Every structure is written in C-alpha cells, then in structure tokens.
C-alpha cells in the first residue's frame, strides 16, 4: 500500500508539479515561494490518499485549488502584512570595542605612573615603533641606556597594570 501511494504521488508530481509551479509563479511572481507551495500542495495530497486515487481531472482541480488557497492564506497572513521588502541588506553587527577602549585606558593610566625617562623610551619603542638606535639618537643617550630604561620601564609598567587588576593570561 505504501509503495502504491508513493508511486501514485510520484506520478502526480511528475504530471502536475510543473504546471502547479507555473500557476503559482503567475500568481505571486516568486519562484522560491512557488516551489514551497507546490511542495506543500503535494504533501497535502499525500496525506489524503483519496486524492491520489481520483481521476486525473479531479486530482488536478484539487491540487490547483489547494495551491491557490495556500497563496491566499500566505498573502493574508500577518507576516506579509508586517514585513517590508527591501533591496538593502541590514547593517552588519560591528565588533564591540569596549574592551579595547578599557585596555587602552588602563595602559595609558599605568604609563602615567612611570618616570618620564621610562615613559619616553616605552612610548617611542612600542607606539612609535622605533629601534633602540633611533631612540638613542632622538634622546641623545647611549643605546645601552635605552635598553636599560626599556627593561626597567616594562617591569614598572607590569606592576602598575597588576595594581589595576590586570593579570597575565
């Protein structure tokens, strides 16, 4: 019996699905929606075995009536009445920059706690991306002194950040 129903449904699909699809496209102008309506119509036919055994003209009339009613029901639905079609895509959500802002504030506040000598070399090295040699020339100090100030300045910066609750991960 199940094999017979499946064969009858397959035959119903092969004979009527293209015409049903064209009918719904003419009603709605929407290819994808038409596919959904045809699928739902054939599903309803499968659930009503007596439709599968009717003569071809009766089955065709039933299928087209169901398809038309599905289109009407969809057009009357609240979804259609409340949705607004638009060709513009919605804005993509942007990343939350709150953590980056807080991190920058913590680093800035911690840098302010350092001595002027340590702060100068750290800012030039990490924010200005300058080499030890360039920093030494700019500040008119030996490269070894720049390295020493970087080392001790970074240790002091780490302690200042730890005092503000920043931990290593």
Secondary structure, 3 states (H helix, E strand, C coil): CHHHHHHHHHHHHHHHHHHHHHHHHHHHCCHHHHHHHHHHHHHHHHHCHHHHHCCHHHHHHHHHHHHHHHHHHHHHCHHHHHCCCCCCCCCCCCCCCHHHHHHHHHHHHHHHCCCHHHHHHHHHHHHCCCCHHHHHHHHCCCHHHHHHHHHHHHHHHHHHHHHCCCCCC
